[in-house]
Structures are given as C-alpha cells and as structure tokens.
C-alpha cells in the first residue's frame, strides 16, 4: 500500500494555494503532485477542517473472550484437545479461529507433540 504524503508537504501546498495565491495547476507542477491529489486535500479541508491523511489502521474488534483467567485455566485443562473440540466445550459461541487467536495471545502452542524427535544421525551413517 502506498504511503501517505507528509503533513508538512500538505501544509506547504495548501499554504501556497490559499495564502500566496498560487494556482492549483502551478502548485501541482512545483511540488510534483497531481491536481487531483490537491483537490482531494482541499475537499477534505472543507469537509473536516483539516487536510490530515486518513489512517489506514484496521479497526480493532473486541474479543469474544472477556474472562482471560477463566480461559487460561480452560486452555490448560483441555490443552490436549483440538481447537474444534475446545470450541464445543467452551460455554459461549466461539469459532476455531477465535480459540486460535486466544491461545496465541496466551503464548500457548496449538501443536501437540507426544514425544521429542531426535535429530542425531544413526551409528551406521556416521561410519561411512
């Protein structure tokens, strides 16, 4: 995604147009911007009172899990189960993805490994 122009540049362009009387097409050439960009900034200033860039940060949604201590106990108790089984056991309506995000937030792994694997070479391969 493209990065927004700095507020400093926006301020220089708008001041050149409004205070110095520079034409929009002239300002576009001087500051190497498109006229449409300048028009959008002026329109935003007219509507909101400022020409600040819009934030592109996604909206944070509230978590469906409100009692994190209760969920942590639940996760430790049912840690050997799959996430789909954990969804069925949890009293509220949750999705598998919500369980996954909550486990990640608590720092718990979803991978279950019954025994450790060895990365050593066998004795036959070492003698070759």
C-alpha positions as CSV (number, residue, x, y, z in Angstrom):
1,X,0.0,0.0,0.0
2,X,1.3,3.5,-0.9
3,X,2.5,5.7,1.9
4,X,0.6,9.0,2.5
5,X,2.2,12.3,1.9
6,X,3.6,14.0,5.0
7,X,1.6,16.6,6.8
8,X,4.4,19.1,6.3
9,X,4.1,18.8,2.5
10,X,0.4,19.1,2.6
11,X,0.7,22.2,4.7
12,X,3.2,23.8,2.2
13,X,0.9,23.1,-0.8
14,X,-2.3,24.3,0.9
15,X,-0.5,27.5,2.2
16,X,1.0,28.2,-1.3
17,X,-2.5,28.0,-2.8
18,X,-4.5,29.8,-0.1
19,X,-2.1,32.3,1.2
20,X,0.2,33.0,-1.7
21,X,-2.5,32.8,-4.4
22,X,-0.7,30.1,-6.4
23,X,-2.9,28.2,-8.9
24,X,-3.6,24.5,-8.3
25,X,-2.0,23.5,-11.6
26,X,1.1,25.6,-10.8
27,X,1.4,24.1,-7.3
28,X,1.0,20.6,-8.8
29,X,4.0,21.3,-11.1
30,X,6.1,22.9,-8.4
31,X,5.5,20.2,-5.8
32,X,5.3,17.4,-8.3
33,X,1.8,16.2,-7.3
34,X,-1.3,15.6,-9.3
35,X,-4.0,18.2,-9.4
36,X,-6.4,15.5,-8.2
37,X,-4.4,15.0,-5.0
38,X,-4.5,18.7,-4.3
39,X,-8.2,18.8,-5.0
40,X,-8.8,15.9,-2.5
41,X,-6.8,17.7,0.2
42,X,-8.8,20.9,-0.3
43,X,-12.0,18.9,-0.3
44,X,-11.0,17.2,2.9
45,X,-10.1,20.5,4.5
46,X,-13.5,21.9,3.5
47,X,-15.4,18.9,5.0
48,X,-13.4,18.3,8.2
49,X,-11.4,21.5,8.8
50,X,-8.0,19.8,8.3
51,X,-6.2,18.0,5.4
52,X,-4.6,15.3,7.6
53,X,-4.2,11.9,6.0
54,X,-6.7,9.2,6.8
55,X,-5.5,6.4,9.0
56,X,-5.2,3.1,7.3
57,X,-5.0,1.1,10.5
58,X,-7.6,-1.6,10.7
59,X,-10.3,-1.3,13.3
60,X,-9.7,-3.3,16.5
61,X,-12.5,-5.7,17.3
62,X,-13.3,-6.6,20.8
63,X,-12.5,-10.1,21.8
64,X,-15.4,-12.5,22.5
65,X,-13.4,-13.9,25.4
66,X,-13.8,-11.5,28.3
67,X,-12.5,-13.5,31.3
68,X,-8.9,-14.3,30.4
69,X,-8.1,-16.0,33.7
70,X,-11.0,-18.4,33.1
71,X,-9.9,-19.1,29.6
72,X,-6.3,-19.7,30.7
73,X,-7.5,-22.3,33.2
74,X,-9.7,-23.9,30.5
75,X,-6.9,-24.0,28.0
76,X,-4.6,-25.7,30.5
77,X,-7.3,-28.2,31.4
78,X,-8.2,-29.0,27.8
79,X,-4.8,-28.4,26.3
80,X,-4.6,-31.9,24.7
81,X,-7.8,-31.4,22.7
82,X,-8.1,-29.9,19.2
83,X,-9.3,-26.4,18.8
84,X,-12.6,-27.7,17.3
85,X,-13.1,-29.8,20.4
86,X,-12.3,-26.8,22.6
87,X,-15.0,-24.8,20.8
88,X,-17.6,-27.4,21.6
89,X,-16.5,-27.4,25.3
90,X,-16.5,-23.7,25.8
91,X,-19.8,-22.4,27.1
92,X,-20.2,-19.4,24.8
93,X,-20.4,-19.4,21.0
94,X,-16.8,-19.2,19.6
95,X,-15.1,-20.0,16.4
96,X,-12.0,-22.1,15.9
97,X,-10.1,-19.0,14.8
98,X,-11.1,-17.2,18.0
99,X,-9.7,-20.1,20.0
100,X,-6.6,-20.0,17.9
101,X,-6.0,-16.3,18.4
102,X,-6.7,-16.6,22.2
103,X,-4.2,-19.4,22.6
104,X,-1.6,-17.4,20.7
105,X,-2.3,-14.4,22.9
106,X,-1.7,-16.5,26.0
107,X,1.5,-17.9,24.4
108,X,0.3,-21.5,24.2
109,X,1.1,-23.7,21.3
110,X,-1.5,-25.5,19.3
111,X,0.9,-28.1,18.1
112,X,0.9,-31.3,20.1
113,X,4.0,-33.4,20.0
114,X,3.7,-36.6,22.0
115,X,7.4,-37.3,22.2
116,X,10.5,-35.4,21.3
117,X,12.2,-36.3,18.0
118,X,15.8,-37.0,17.6
119,X,17.9,-35.1,15.1
120,X,21.0,-37.3,15.6
121,X,22.5,-39.5,12.9
122,X,22.4,-43.2,13.4
123,X,25.6,-45.1,14.0
124,X,25.6,-46.7,10.5
125,X,25.6,-43.3,8.8
126,X,28.4,-42.0,10.9
127,X,30.9,-44.7,9.9
128,X,30.6,-44.0,6.2
